[in-house]
Amino acid sequence: MQGAATRINLYRVDKISPEQEKLANFVYEAVAQLHRVLPGLSDLKNASSIREGLVRIHTIENESDDLFERAIASLFDTCKDPILLIKSKELLVGLEGATDRCEDAANVIDGIIVKNA
């Protein structure tokens, strides 16, 4: 997420597209789920509740992938300014990458639950 935020500043992005905003919301939702489930790792008494959060993170990441692919295709179809296209694409890549990292964290958490079950 920090990379995406840095790109916004470095690239002097004036306008965030609806797709970029939606991807940022996906990142927020995934991080909120991680924040919710992490305290449960201390005793694993509510493993089912943790798993619900992990499933939600996987769902968010899948939705993010779909949105990312559609956004990139739309960008290449509609954006005629090559510099703006590159800036926009890099921001989309950074945001989608953040959801990937959240899924990576969810996979690690799931591994901890399996190992300690």
N, C-alpha and C positions, 0 to 999 in steps of 0.2 A: 504494500500500500504506500509505503514511503517513496518507493521508486515512481509510482504513478503521480503522487503529489509533487515530487521533485520535477518530473517532466512537465507538469502543468506550469510551474514557475519558470523553468529553464526555456521552455518552448514558447512562453508568453501566450498561452492559450486564452483567447478572449471569450470563447463560447464552448460550453460542454454540450455535447449531443445528448439526446434522450437515451441512446444506447449506452453511452459512457456513464451517464447518471444511473441507469439501471444496473450496470455492472458494479458501480461503486456501492449501490444499495445491496447487491448480492454479497459483496465483500463484508459490508457492515453486518448483514444477517449471519453470515458464516462465523465471523469473529464473535458475535454475540452468543451464538451457540457454543463455541469453544469456551467462552467465559462462563457460560452456565454449567457446562459439564465438567470442567477441570477440577473444581472443588470436590466432586464426587469420587475422584480417584484415590482420595486418602483412605477410604474404607470399603469402597465398592459394594456397599449394601444396596445401592440403587442402580445396579448395573443396567437394568432395563431402561431406566430413565436416561442414563448416559447414552445407551445405544439409540434411543429415540433421537437425541440430539445429533448423534453421528450420522444417522440416516438422513436427517434434515440437511446436514452439511453436504452429504453426497448428492442429494437432490438439488441443492443450490448450485453445486459445481456443475452438474449436468445441464441445468437451465442456463448457467453462465456460458458453457461451451456452445450451446445452441444459439444463444444471443450473439456471442462473439462471432461465430461463423456467418450469421446473417448480417451483422453489422459490417464485417470486413467486405463481404460481397456487395453490400449497398454502397459502401465507401468507394470501392473501385468503380462502381457503375455511375455514381453521381458526382464525385469530387474531381474537378478538372485541374485544380491547382496542385502540382506535384509536391510542393513543400507542405501544404496543409494536409495532403493525403498522408505523407510520411509522419507528420506530427500526430495526426488523429489515430493512425494505425498503431504507432508506438504507445500511445496512451491506452488504447484498447488492449494491446498485448500485456501491458503492465497490470491493468485491472484484472484481466482474466487470469494472469499468472498468480495474482494474490488469492483468487479462489482456489487455484490448484494447490497452493501452499496450505490453505486451510484444510483441504481434503487430505493432504499428506499428514497433517497433524491429527486429523480424525483417524487415519489408518494406524498411526502409532498408538493412539489411545485405545483403539479396538484391539490391537495386539497386546497391550497391557491387560485389558480385561480378559482376553482369552487365556493368557499366560497365568493369570491369577484366579481363574475360575475353578 
